[in-house]
Amino acid sequence: MDKGRVFYVSHDIPLPRGGIGILYDHVAVLRRHGLDAFIVQGTPDFVYPFAHQSVPVIYSGSIGAVSYRDTFVIPEDHPLLSSLRSVECGKILFCQNHYYIYHGLDPGQSWTDFGIQDYMALSQPIGDALRTWFGVEATVVRPAVDELFFTDQPAPFARPLNVAFMPRKGTANLRLLQGLLGPYVQPKLAWPIRWRPIDALQRPQVAEILESCPIYITTPYHEGLGLPSLEAMAAGCLVIGYRAGGGLDYATDDNGLWVPDDDPFALAQKLQDMVGRLSDPSYLGTIQQIRQSGQATARRYSSQAQEAALLEFWRCYFHKRQLT
């Protein structure tokens, strides 16, 4: 069977975005297994500077004639969904964030209006939302946590206390949190905090910071999964913060200190209470167990698991197309 070309459509964002990196990961896997797969960028000569996989990139205006055998994989919020409406080819929706569905659709529209034939989801919460609200079955293909984030020697608790965070995830909550735990409100905080931002960095730089931090604060809003928290877990950080919807794919009481979403006061209280108990050996032992459980959780998001799920999806997809 001529399987045609596979085009993974990406946004043109010159900043590190986990969702874009996942598209590159998929294309790299498919090419290793003999498929003619490409990344599609919309802007001529655009280069995603944070790609860690070397894969061929085609610009949308340079694709040329599209065959019925070709397949486009389109994120839920990408405008190319509308542009491909009348094109006769394979179309797969890859939903990476169920909160962004109506960034790509107008109310009253459905994906079948655009000829979508199959669905992938980044996490189980996304898959559940698509089934419940849209009546479609999406194959969950979870991302891989890069091996470079894993360490055998997580950072110890020491003064000052290094706390990693991502500034662009929940900026208002972070500002309030840092104020509440600052010297004016909490002048007697037993362990002074040194905040370590990780935004706009290459993966090795992020891994280096995480390895120096025993704590990672997560304050995202409306996540499809929350890959940064998993990367922090891999580094042995104690993750404290919000599940943000998609984090329900992995967040349990055993692998982090979770608080209600969008509640910076609860988050500040949780962090303050935890820091105040670090001198208690029994509590510290409990915290270390949570960190170990976090690493074990991150291990489940392996490149082998991602590859197996991805290849099985494409095997089924091509089989269904052969029958039509």
C-alpha positions, 0 to 999 in steps of 0.5 A: 500500500502506498501510504503517501506523505505524512505532514505534521502541522506546527505553529511558528513560535520561536520560543520553547513549546512542549507541544511543538517538540512533541510534533518533532518527536513524532516525525522522527519516530515515523521516519525511523520506521520508513514513513515519509513524514515532515513538519509543516511550518507556515512561515517561509524559512522559519526554523524552530530553534528548540527542536532537538530532533533533526527532521525535514521541514516543509513550508505550507506554501511549498507542499505542492500537489496533495495526493489522496494518499497524503495525511495531515496531522493538525493540532486542535487550534491550528488555522490550517484546519480550515484551509484544508477543508476542501482538500481530499486527503487524510486528516488526523486531529491531534488534540494536545489541549482540550481547553483550546478546541474552540480556538480551531473551531467555531461554535456549531462546527464539528471536526467532521465538517473538515473531513477529520478521519481519526483522532490522537490525544496527548493525555487521558483527560483529553481523550475523556473530554473528546469522548464525552463532549464530541462523541469521538474516540481518540487514541492516547499517545503520551509524550516522552520525558527526555532521558537527560532530565533524569538524575540519580542524585536529586538536589538536597534540601539546603539553604537557600532553598532553590525552587524552580518555576516556569514564569509564563505558566500562571504569571499572576499566581506566581507573582502573588506566591512570591510576594506571600513568601517574601521577606515582608510577609514572611520575615521568619521563613526558616528556609529562605527561597531562591527562585530559579526560572526555567523559561526560554532555555534549551533542554540541557539548561533546563535539566541543569537548573532542575537538578539543582532544585529540590522543589518545582512549583507548578502554576499552569492554567488549563493544561493538556498534560503538563510536561514540565511537571513530569520533567521536574519529577524526572530530575527528582524535584518535589512538585508542588502546585496545580494539576491544571486539568491535564495533570490528572493524567499522572498527578496523585497524592503519592507523587506530588503535593497538589493543591486546588487549581488557581489557588495561590493562597493554598499553594503558598500555605502548602509550600510554607508548611512543607518548608517549616517541617523539613527539620523533622526527619520523619516528615523529610522521609515522607517527602523523599518517598514522594520525590522517588514516586515522582521519578517513577511516574516520569519513567512511565512516560518513556520514549519506548512507550511513546513509540509503541503507542504512536506506531500502533495508532498509525498501523490502525489508521493505515489499515482503516484507510486500506479498507475504504 
